[in-house]
Amino acid sequence: MAEKNRSEKLKRLVELQRHVERMAENELAETSRVREEVNRSMDRVIDAIGSVDPVHQVFSQNYAERFGRLMIKDQQLSGMQKLHEMKVMRERTKGDRLEENMREARSLEQREADDEAVYDIIDQQIATPASSKLQKP
């Protein structure tokens, strides 16, 4: 197996880190979606509690209990959402740092390759004369 240089290794790490970042974003999106559903349910329960319809008045105690459970769930989801947001930011920062290191490594490798090319040209100029007529007998 061919030895990979530092920039190629870092490139692979960047790709992997971006994948982890997308996974964290998906977790955040799912938590946000569930939280929106809970908020819609809370709105419906509030509408039912405030309704003058006699059917809803009979179940007002059940609605109040349901609303309490929904509030607790919303608080839990709010905490989870904050954790997911922090995770997304942390993973994005890691990816950005890795990408920056990859660019620096690529730049150093290019510089090293350019230097080697210059040294090769100099070696060729010094090692072989331009013409056989220039050589002393």
MARBA-3410 file (N, C-alpha, C, O; in Angstrom, 1 decimal):
137
0.8,-1.2,0.0,0.0,0.0,0.0,0.9,1.2,0.0,1.8,1.3,0.8 ~ 0.6,2.2,-0.8,1.3,3.4,-1.0,1.2,4.3,0.3,0.1,4.3,0.9 ~ 2.3,4.9,0.7,2.2,5.7,1.9,1.5,7.0,1.5,1.8,7.7,0.5 ~ 0.6,7.4,2.4,-0.2,8.6,2.1,0.5,9.8,2.8,1.1,9.6,3.9 ~ 0.5,10.9,2.1,1.1,12.1,2.8,0.1,12.7,3.8,-1.0,12.3,3.8
0.6,13.6,4.5,-0.2,14.2,5.6,-1.4,14.9,5.1,-2.5,14.7,5.8 ~ -1.4,15.6,4.0,-2.6,16.3,3.5,-3.7,15.3,3.1,-4.9,15.6,3.3 ~ -3.3,14.1,2.6,-4.3,13.1,2.2,-4.9,12.5,3.4,-6.1,12.3,3.4 ~ -4.1,12.3,4.4,-4.7,11.8,5.7,-5.6,12.8,6.3,-6.7,12.4,6.8 ~ -5.2,14.0,6.3,-6.1,15.1,6.9,-7.4,15.2,6.1,-8.4,15.5,6.6
-7.2,15.1,4.7,-8.4,15.2,3.9,-9.5,14.1,4.3,-10.7,14.4,4.3 ~ -9.0,12.9,4.5,-9.9,11.8,4.9,-10.5,12.1,6.3,-11.7,11.9,6.5 ~ -9.7,12.7,7.2,-10.3,13.1,8.5,-11.3,14.2,8.3,-12.3,14.2,9.1 ~ -11.1,15.1,7.4,-12.0,16.2,7.2,-13.3,15.6,6.7,-14.4,16.0,7.1 ~ -13.2,14.7,5.7,-14.5,14.1,5.2,-15.2,13.4,6.3,-16.4,13.4,6.4
-14.5,12.6,7.1,-15.1,11.9,8.2,-15.8,12.9,9.2,-16.9,12.7,9.7 ~ -15.0,14.0,9.6,-15.6,15.0,10.5,-16.8,15.6,9.9,-17.8,15.9,10.7 ~ -16.8,15.9,8.7,-18.0,16.5,8.0,-19.2,15.6,8.1,-20.3,16.0,8.3 ~ -18.9,14.3,8.0,-20.0,13.3,8.1,-20.6,13.3,9.5,-21.8,13.3,9.7 ~ -19.7,13.4,10.5,-20.1,13.4,11.9,-20.9,14.7,12.2,-21.9,14.7,12.9
-20.5,15.8,11.5,-21.2,17.1,11.6,-22.6,16.9,11.1,-23.6,17.4,11.7 ~ -22.7,16.3,9.9,-24.1,16.1,9.3,-25.0,15.2,10.2,-26.2,15.5,10.3 ~ -24.4,14.2,10.8,-25.1,13.4,11.7,-25.7,14.2,12.9,-26.8,14.1,13.3 ~ -24.8,15.1,13.4,-25.3,15.9,14.6,-26.4,16.9,14.1,-27.3,17.2,14.8 ~ -26.2,17.4,12.9,-27.3,18.3,12.3,-28.6,17.6,12.2,-29.7,18.1,12.4
-28.5,16.3,11.7,-29.7,15.5,11.6,-30.4,15.3,13.0,-31.6,15.3,13.1 ~ -29.6,15.0,14.0,-30.1,14.8,15.3,-30.8,16.1,15.8,-31.9,16.1,16.4 ~ -30.2,17.2,15.5,-30.8,18.5,15.9,-32.1,18.8,15.2,-33.1,19.2,15.7 ~ -32.1,18.5,13.9,-33.3,18.6,13.1,-34.4,17.8,13.6,-35.6,18.2,13.7 ~ -34.1,16.5,14.0,-35.1,15.6,14.5,-35.7,16.1,15.8,-36.9,16.1,16.1
-34.8,16.6,16.7,-35.3,17.1,18.0,-36.1,18.4,17.8,-37.1,18.5,18.4 ~ -35.8,19.2,16.8,-36.6,20.4,16.5,-37.9,20.0,16.0,-38.9,20.6,16.3 ~ -38.0,19.0,15.1,-39.2,18.6,14.6,-40.1,18.0,15.7,-41.3,18.4,15.7 ~ -39.6,17.2,16.6,-40.4,16.6,17.6,-40.9,17.8,18.6,-42.0,17.8,19.0 ~ -40.0,18.7,18.8,-40.4,19.9,19.7,-41.6,20.7,19.0,-42.5,21.1,19.7
-41.5,20.9,17.7,-42.6,21.6,17.0,-43.9,20.8,17.2,-45.0,21.4,17.4 ~ -43.8,19.5,17.1,-45.0,18.6,17.2,-45.6,18.8,18.6,-46.8,18.9,18.8 ~ -44.8,18.8,19.6,-45.2,19.0,21.0,-45.9,20.3,21.2,-46.9,20.5,21.8 ~ -45.3,21.4,20.6,-45.8,22.7,20.7,-47.2,22.8,20.0,-48.1,23.5,20.5 ~ -47.4,22.1,18.9,-48.7,22.1,18.2,-49.7,21.4,19.1,-50.8,21.8,19.2
-49.3,20.3,19.7,-50.2,19.6,20.6,-50.6,20.4,21.8,-51.7,20.4,22.2 ~ -49.6,21.2,22.3,-49.9,22.1,23.4,-51.0,23.1,23.0,-51.9,23.5,23.7 ~ -50.8,23.7,21.8,-51.8,24.6,21.2,-53.2,24.0,21.1,-54.1,24.7,21.5 ~ -53.2,22.8,20.6,-54.5,22.2,20.5,-55.2,21.9,21.9,-56.4,22.1,22.0 ~ -54.4,21.5,22.8,-54.9,21.3,24.2,-55.4,22.6,24.8,-56.4,22.6,25.5
-54.6,23.6,24.6,-55.1,24.9,25.1,-56.4,25.4,24.5,-57.3,25.9,25.2 ~ -56.5,25.2,23.2,-57.7,25.5,22.5,-58.9,24.7,23.1,-60.0,25.2,23.2 ~ -58.6,23.4,23.3,-59.7,22.5,23.9,-60.1,23.0,25.3,-61.2,22.9,25.7 ~ -59.1,23.4,26.1,-59.4,23.8,27.5,-60.2,25.1,27.4,-61.1,25.2,28.2 ~ -59.9,26.0,26.6,-60.6,27.3,26.5,-61.9,27.2,25.7,-62.7,28.2,25.6
-62.3,26.0,25.2,-63.5,25.9,24.4,-64.7,25.9,25.2,-64.7,25.5,26.4 ~ -65.8,26.4,24.7,-67.1,26.5,25.4,-67.9,25.2,25.0,-69.0,25.1,25.5 ~ -67.4,24.4,24.2,-68.1,23.2,23.8,-68.2,22.3,25.1,-67.2,22.0,25.7 ~ -69.4,21.8,25.4,-69.6,21.0,26.6,-68.8,19.7,26.6,-68.4,19.2,27.6 ~ -68.5,19.1,25.4,-67.7,17.9,25.4,-66.3,18.2,25.9,-65.8,17.4,26.7
-65.8,19.3,25.5,-64.4,19.6,26.0,-64.4,20.0,27.5,-63.4,19.7,28.2 ~ -65.5,20.6,28.0,-65.5,20.9,29.4,-65.5,19.7,30.3,-65.0,19.7,31.4 ~ -66.1,18.6,29.8,-66.1,17.4,30.6,-64.7,16.8,30.7,-64.4,16.3,31.8 ~ -63.9,17.0,29.7,-62.5,16.5,29.8,-61.5,17.5,30.2,-60.3,17.3,29.9 ~ -61.9,18.6,30.8,-60.9,19.7,31.1,-59.8,19.2,32.0,-58.6,19.6,31.9
-60.1,18.3,33.0,-59.1,17.8,33.9,-58.0,17.0,33.1,-56.8,17.1,33.3 ~ -58.5,16.1,32.2,-57.6,15.3,31.4,-56.8,16.2,30.5,-55.6,16.0,30.3 ~ -57.4,17.3,30.0,-56.6,18.2,29.1,-55.5,18.9,30.0,-54.4,19.1,29.5 ~ -55.8,19.3,31.2,-54.9,20.0,32.0,-53.7,19.0,32.3,-52.5,19.4,32.3 ~ -54.0,17.8,32.6,-52.9,16.8,32.9,-52.1,16.6,31.6,-50.8,16.5,31.7
-52.7,16.5,30.5,-52.0,16.3,29.2,-51.1,17.5,28.9,-50.0,17.4,28.5 ~ -51.6,18.7,29.2,-50.8,19.9,29.0,-49.6,19.9,29.9,-48.5,20.3,29.5 ~ -49.7,19.5,31.1,-48.6,19.4,32.1,-47.5,18.4,31.5,-46.4,18.7,31.6 ~ -48.0,17.3,31.0,-47.0,16.3,30.5,-46.3,16.9,29.2,-45.1,16.7,29.0 ~ -47.1,17.6,28.4,-46.5,18.2,27.2,-45.5,19.3,27.6,-44.5,19.4,26.9
-45.8,20.0,28.6,-44.8,21.1,29.1,-43.5,20.4,29.5,-42.4,20.9,29.2 ~ -43.6,19.3,30.3,-42.4,18.6,30.8,-41.6,18.1,29.6,-40.4,18.2,29.5 ~ -42.3,17.5,28.6,-41.7,17.0,27.4,-41.0,18.1,26.6,-39.9,18.0,26.1 ~ -41.7,19.3,26.6,-41.1,20.4,25.8,-39.8,20.9,26.5,-38.8,21.3,25.9 ~ -39.8,20.9,27.8,-38.6,21.3,28.6,-37.5,20.4,28.3,-36.3,20.8,28.2
-37.8,19.1,28.3,-36.8,18.1,28.1,-36.2,18.2,26.7,-35.0,18.2,26.4 ~ -37.1,18.4,25.7,-36.7,18.6,24.3,-35.9,19.9,24.1,-34.9,19.9,23.3 ~ -36.2,20.9,24.9,-35.5,22.2,24.8,-34.0,21.9,25.3,-33.1,22.4,24.7 ~ -33.9,21.2,26.4,-32.5,20.9,26.8,-31.8,20.1,25.8,-30.6,20.3,25.6 ~ -32.4,19.1,25.3,-31.8,18.2,24.2,-31.4,19.1,23.0,-30.3,18.9,22.4
-32.3,20.0,22.7,-32.0,20.8,21.5,-30.7,21.7,21.7,-29.9,21.8,20.8 ~ -30.6,22.2,22.9,-29.4,23.0,23.3,-28.2,22.2,23.2,-27.1,22.6,22.7 ~ -28.3,20.9,23.7,-27.1,20.0,23.7,-26.7,19.7,22.2,-25.6,19.7,21.9 ~ -27.7,19.5,21.4,-27.5,19.1,20.0,-26.9,20.3,19.3,-26.0,20.2,18.4 ~ -27.3,21.5,19.6,-26.8,22.8,19.0,-25.3,22.9,19.3,-24.5,23.2,18.5
-25.0,22.7,20.6,-23.6,22.8,21.0,-22.8,21.7,20.3,-21.6,21.9,20.0 ~ -23.3,20.5,20.2,-22.6,19.4,19.5,-22.3,19.8,18.1,-21.2,19.5,17.5 ~ -23.3,20.3,17.4,-23.2,20.7,16.0,-22.0,21.8,15.9,-21.2,21.7,15.0 ~ -22.0,22.7,16.8,-21.0,23.8,16.7,-19.6,23.2,17.0,-18.6,23.6,16.4 ~ -19.6,22.3,18.0,-18.3,21.6,18.3,-17.7,20.8,17.1,-16.6,20.9,16.8
-18.6,20.0,16.5,-18.2,19.2,15.4,-17.8,20.1,14.2,-16.9,19.8,13.4 ~ -18.5,21.2,14.0,-18.2,22.1,12.9,-16.8,22.7,13.1,-16.1,22.9,12.2 ~ -16.6,23.1,14.3,-15.3,23.7,14.7,-14.2,22.8,14.5,-13.1,23.1,13.9 ~ -14.4,21.5,14.9,-13.3,20.5,14.6,-13.1,20.3,13.2,-11.9,20.3,12.7 ~ -14.1,20.3,12.4,-14.0,20.1,10.9,-13.3,21.3,10.3,-12.4,21.1,9.4
-13.6,22.5,10.8,-12.9,23.7,10.2,-11.4,23.7,10.5,-10.6,24.0,9.7 ~ -11.1,23.3,11.8,-9.7,23.2,12.2,-8.9,22.1,11.3,-7.8,22.4,10.8 ~ -9.6,21.0,11.2,-8.9,19.9,10.4,-8.7,20.4,8.9,-7.7,20.1,8.3 ~ -9.7,21.1,8.4,-9.6,21.6,7.0,-8.5,22.6,6.9,-7.8,22.6,5.9 ~ -8.4,23.5,7.9,-7.3,24.5,7.9,-5.9,23.8,7.9,-5.0,24.1,7.2
-5.8,22.8,8.8,-4.6,22.0,8.9,-4.3,21.3,7.6,-3.1,21.2,7.2 ~ -5.3,20.8,6.9,-5.1,20.1,5.7,-4.6,21.0,4.6,-3.7,20.7,3.9 ~ -5.1,22.2,4.6,-4.7,23.2,3.6,-3.2,23.6,3.8,-2.4,23.8,2.9 ~ -2.9,23.8,5.1,-1.5,24.1,5.5,-0.6,23.0,5.1,0.5,23.2,4.5 ~ -1.0,21.8,5.3,-0.1,20.6,5.0,0.0,20.5,3.5,1.1,20.2,3.0
-1.0,20.7,2.8,-1.0,20.7,1.3,0.0,21.8,0.8,0.7,21.6,-0.2 ~ -0.1,23.0,1.4,0.7,24.1,1.0,2.2,23.7,1.2,3.1,24.0,0.4 ~ 2.5,23.2,2.4,3.9,22.8,2.7,4.4,21.7,1.8,5.5,21.7,1.4 ~ 3.5,20.7,1.5,3.9,19.7,0.6,4.2,20.2,-0.8,5.1,19.8,-1.5 ~ 3.4,21.2,-1.3,3.6,21.8,-2.6,4.9,22.6,-2.6,5.7,22.6,-3.5
5.1,23.3,-1.5,6.4,24.1,-1.3,7.6,23.1,-1.4,8.6,23.4,-2.0 ~ 7.5,22.0,-0.6,8.6,21.0,-0.6,8.8,20.4,-2.0,10.0,20.3,-2.4 ~ 7.7,20.1,-2.7,7.9,19.6,-4.1,8.5,20.6,-5.0,9.4,20.3,-5.8 ~ 8.1,21.9,-4.9,8.7,22.9,-5.7,10.2,23.1,-5.4,11.0,23.2,-6.3 ~ 10.6,23.0,-4.1,12.0,23.1,-3.7,12.8,22.0,-4.3,13.9,22.2,-4.8
12.2,20.8,-4.2,12.9,19.6,-4.7,13.1,19.7,-6.2,14.1,19.3,-6.8 ~ 12.1,20.3,-6.9,12.2,20.5,-8.4,13.3,21.4,-8.7,14.1,21.2,-9.6 ~ 13.4,22.5,-7.9,14.5,23.5,-8.1,15.9,22.8,-7.8,16.8,23.0,-8.6 ~ 16.0,22.1,-6.7,17.2,21.4,-6.4,17.6,20.4,-7.5,18.8,20.3,-7.8 ~ 16.6,19.7,-8.1,16.9,18.8,-9.2,17.5,19.5,-10.4,18.4,19.0,-11.0
16.9,20.6,-10.7,17.4,21.4,-11.8,18.8,21.9,-11.6,19.7,21.9,-12.5 ~ 19.1,22.4,-10.3,20.4,22.8,-10.0,21.4,21.7,-10.1,22.5,21.8,-10.6 ~ 21.0,20.5,-9.6,21.9,19.3,-9.6,22.2,18.9,-11.1,23.3,18.6,-11.4 ~ 21.2,19.0,-11.9,21.4,18.7,-13.3,22.3,19.7,-14.0,23.2,19.3,-14.8 ~ 22.2,20.9,-13.6,23.1,21.9,-14.2,24.6,21.7,-13.8,25.5,21.9,-14.5
24.7,21.4,-12.5,26.1,21.2,-12.0,26.7,19.9,-12.4,27.9,19.9,-12.7 ~ 25.9,18.9,-12.4,26.4,17.5,-12.6,26.8,17.3,-14.1,27.8,16.6,-14.4 ~ 26.1,17.8,-15.0,26.3,17.5,-16.4,26.7,18.9,-17.1,25.9,19.8,-17.0 ~ 27.8,18.9,-17.9,28.1,20.1,-18.6,27.1,20.3,-19.7,26.5,19.4,-20.2 ~ 27.0,21.5,-20.2,26.1,21.9,-21.2,26.5,21.3,-22.5,25.7,21.0,-23.4
27.8,21.2,-22.8,28.3,20.7,-24.0,29.6,19.9,-23.8,30.3,20.2,-22.8 ~ 29.8,18.9,-24.6,31.0,18.1,-24.4,32.2,18.9,-24.8,33.3,18.6,-24.4 ~ 32.1,20.0,-25.6,33.2,20.8,-26.0,33.7,21.6,-24.8,34.9,22.1,-24.8 ~ 32.9,21.8,-23.8,33.3,22.6,-22.6,34.2,21.8,-21.7,34.8,22.4,-20.8 ~ 34.2,20.5,-21.8,35.0,19.7,-21.0,36.5,19.8,-21.3,36.8,19.9,-22.5
37.3,19.8,-20.3,38.7,20.0,-20.5,39.3,18.6,-20.8,38.9,17.6,-20.1 ~ 40.3,18.5,-21.7,40.9,17.2,-22.0,41.9,16.8,-21.0,42.4,15.7,-21.1
END
